[in-house]
Each structure stands twice: as C-alpha cells, then as structure tokens.
C-alpha cells in the first residue's frame, strides 16, 4: 500500500512542478501572448427550382441545309438561321421560350450562376446523333443583365431565365429531342 501511495504523490508533485514551470515560461520577460476569436455568420441557404423549360418549339429543317434556333434569355424570342424555320405559330405545341428558374435565399445577397457550355438533346425514340444546345446564357430579373451573376431582392428571391442555341444538321431525324439543362447557384 505504501509504495502505491508514494507513486501517486510523486505523480502529483511532477504535474504541479510542470504547471509552475510552464506558467513561469509564459510570464518571462520578452514573451508575449494574445487571444484571437472565432466567429461565424449563418445565412439562409440558397436554392433554385425549375419553373419552365427551355423550349425551341416545332422546327422544320431543310433536307439540304442545316440551321440553328437561338432563344434569347431575357425575352424568350426565337431567331432562326440557315435552313431552320418555325413549323407553326401560336399553338401550345409550338411554344418557344427561355427556361425559367426561381432562386431563393438571403435577401440582398449576390450569387453566381453556373451553366454548362453545351448539352446534348437526345432523340426521345432513341438512335441517331444528338443535337447540341450551346451558348447557354443566364439573365437575372433583379440585375436586368445577361451574365453569370444574380442578386436576391429584399424578399430573398430572383428569377433567372436561360436561353441558348440549338444546332440542327441537314437530314436530322424527325421526332422530339430533349436535354437536361443543369443550373448551379451559389453565393458569390
């Protein structure tokens, strides 16, 4: 029993001596100490939800000449070039327009918009080459400008519209084509 007690006392004396030496070293002349702080600000998470799709409508393409259809992000208007022409006007089946996304988050915050440079529209029936959708460009309602940035209003919301250009080669198979257009938003 005595041996065990003596070891415990020696351990306690060693700890006390080490603490006294460490405290004295900190208080030595020429030594300095300071304290920093750690902080964080928690903000409303940013989110994006698809409201409507990017629609190029029904298009007729010349058998000998390919063409393009460009949808303007802000207005949703279509511009046809080459051998591409609208196949009908005014019906819901032929509706055209920019994609629309609702963005929500911390009021007054700026954010960045990420879009791919190209997506491929694949034939719904399968087979055949895909059609490239390129030049994907965003427009922020609150900023009123084209580009990769937006701003949330005082209610913490914005609308982003996305346009792009569909390229249709001559001799493209008739049918419906569809592509996924991913969008990423994050605080900038």
N, C-alpha and C positions, 0 to 999 in steps of 0.2 A: 503494500500500500504506500509506504513512504516513497519508494522510487517513482511511482506513477505521479504522486503529488509534486515531487521535485521537478519532473519534466514539464508538468503543466505550468508551474511557476516560472521556469526558465523561458518557456514559450511566450508567456505573457510579458515578461521583462524584455525579451527581444523585440516584441511588437511595440512596446512603449518606447524603447530606445530608438527604433527605426522611425517612428512617428515624430519624435522630438528632433531627430537629425534632419528629416525631410522638411519640417516646419522651419527650422533654423536656416536651411539652404535657401528656401524661398525668400526669407527676410534678409538675406545677405545684402550688403551694400553693392550697388551696381546691377542688382537683379530687378526685374520689372515684371508686373503681371497685369492682366486685363481680362475683361469678360466680354464676350460677344453675345449676340442674341440670335435666335432662330424664329422665323415667323412664316406665316402662310396666309394667303387670301383664298377663300373658297368661292368660286363663281358658279353661276348657272351653267350647266353643261350645254354645249352647242349641239343642235340636232338638225337633220334635214329629212324631208319627206317628199316623195314624188307626188305631184298633183295631176299633171298630164304629160303625155309622151311627146317626143319629137316626131312630128308627122310630115311626111313628104307627099302624101296623097297618092292618087292614081296617076300613073305616068305612062305615056306612050313613047317608045323609043324607036327611032328609025332602024331598020334592019341593016343599013349600011353605015350608019354613023351613030356612035355613042353620044352620051350627053351627061349633063350634070343638073342637079337641082340644089340650090342653096337657100336655106331658110335663115332669115335674119333673126337674131336673138330678141332684140327689143320689140319689133313689130310683128314677127311671125310671118312676114310676107315671103313669098317664094319668087326666086329668079331662076329661069330656065335658060340653058345654053346648049349649043351643039344640036344633036338630034332629039333632045328630050322636050316633050310638050305635055301640058296638063291634059289628062284624058277626059275630064268632065269638070263642071264648075258648079259650085254651090250645094252639092249634096253632102250629107254627113259621111258617106263612104269615101268621098274625095277630100275630106277636110285636111287642111295643112296647118301647121303651126309649130312654134317653138315649144320645147319641153318647159314645164314649169315645176319649180321646187319651192316648198315653204321651208325657210330657215328660221329657227328659234334659238334663243339663248339669252345671255346677259345684255340688258339694254345699253345702247350706246357703244357697244364693242365692235371693232373692226375684225374681219375674218378673211381668210384666204379660201379660194375655191380651186379645187384640183379636178381636172378633166383629162381623160386620155387624149393622145394626139389623133388616134384612129381607132375605130371599132369596125367590126365586120358584120354586115347584115346577112344572115343566112336564109336560104330558101326554106320556107316552112315545110314544104314537101320533101325536103332533103335533096341531095345531089346537086351538082353544079357548083361553080365558084360563088363565093360570097361577094357582096358589093361593099366597097369601102365607104364609110362615113367619116370624113376628115374635117379639119378646120373647126372642131368643136370649140365654141366660144360662149362665155357667160356674160350676162348683163344683170346688174343688181338694180332693182327698183329704187332703193334708197339712195344709191350713189348716182344713178342715171347714166352710167357709163359702161362700156364694154371692158372686160378685163378680168383678171383672176382675183378680184377683191370685192367684198361687200361690207355693208355696215348695218348693224341691227338698230332699229328705231327705238324710241323711248318705251314702246311696248315689248321690246325684245324680239321683233320679227322683221323679216325681209322676204322678198320674192326674187328668186333667181330664175332667169329664162336662159335656155341653152339652144343655140342654133348650130347648124353645120352644113356640110356639102355632101350629097350622095352622088357618087360617080357610077354611071351605068354604061357598060361597054355595049357596042353594037352586038346584036344577036343574043342578048341576055334572055334566059328562060322566063316565060310568063309565070306569074304567081306572086304570092305575098312573101316579103322579106322582113326579117325582124333582127334587131340588135339590142344588146344591153348597153346602156349608157351610164356607167357608174360616175357618181359625183362624190367628192370628199370635201368637207368644210372643216376648218379648224381656226381657232383664234390666232390672229397674226400679231 
